[in-house]
Every structure is written in structure tokens, then in C-alpha cells.
Amino acid sequence: SEDMGKSTGAGEMNTLYRQAQLFLHHPAKDQILHERAIKYLKRAANQGHSEAALELAKLVMQATPSLPLNAEALKWYEIAANTDSQQALEMLAKYYKRKQDADVIDLEKSLDYNERLLNILQARNNTKERLTRQHWAGEYHDTKKRLSQMVRLGGSWQIAKKEAEESPEK
């Protein structure tokens, strides 16, 4: 329990994750267990455990379902993406592409996550992943197209819109 969490070394992030799962799904729904689970998940995620990072991102999203991906959830998804978690890469590729005020940097991030995802799917190279790979290849090409349009527009839709309003002849 509490002592186990304190004495667990950096190499035992799987133990932290499993213990956190037990606490999160405990029938008692005890607040103390929940807080301890969050603490264990954070420790495991900060050590690079992708499933712990994904769990934290999901918990943050459940706590604020009406908001889009917030900064804390984004942080956990990025930690999971650093270990090439397919779910995190998909989430981040979509998020940065569809971000309301997306700029060149956002689209480049989306392209990077999408490319990493395609590499993972290509490495698996099985029939089951074929449709998923086709979908993300389409997303990749669409993002590249949007990025080139964005560059032609000066780097952001907002700048292009402002220039068009100021001088409609452009």
C-alpha cells in the first residue's frame, strides 16, 4: 500500500501501474484509494509508462468532459506518445490537426504524430491494420496539403483572414 508506493524503484513502474488499477477499480470507491492511484499513475507515467499516462489522460478527460483536450490531458498523451502508444499518437495527430486556431506549428506536430503512427502500423503490416493504415495515410496527405496551404497563407488562417479583410484585392 502506501509503503509499497514509496519504496518502489524506478524500474518497477509496472507494479505502480497494476496497483493503481487495483485502487481505481476497487469496489469501495474510496477517495483515499483514488488519490493514491493517481499518485502511483503519475509516478509510473513520469517514468515513461505509456499505459499509466493514457489512464491519467482519460481520467482528466472524464473529469472535464465538456472541455476539449486540456493542458493536463495533453501532457499525459504526449508522455504516452513518447513511447509510441498508438492510441496517444492517434489522439495527438487528430488534436493538432483539428485544433480551432491551428497554425503551421500545430500542423507540423500533427504531421509528426501521424508519420510516427504510420511507421508503427507499417511495421505490423497485417491485414487487420490495413484499413487503419489507409485511414491514417489519408489523414497524413490531408495534413500535408493543409500545411502547404497554411504556409502559402502566411502561417495562420487568422493572419490570412485579417489581410483579406484589410485588402480584399489579395
Disulfide bonds with the S-S distance in Angstrom:
none
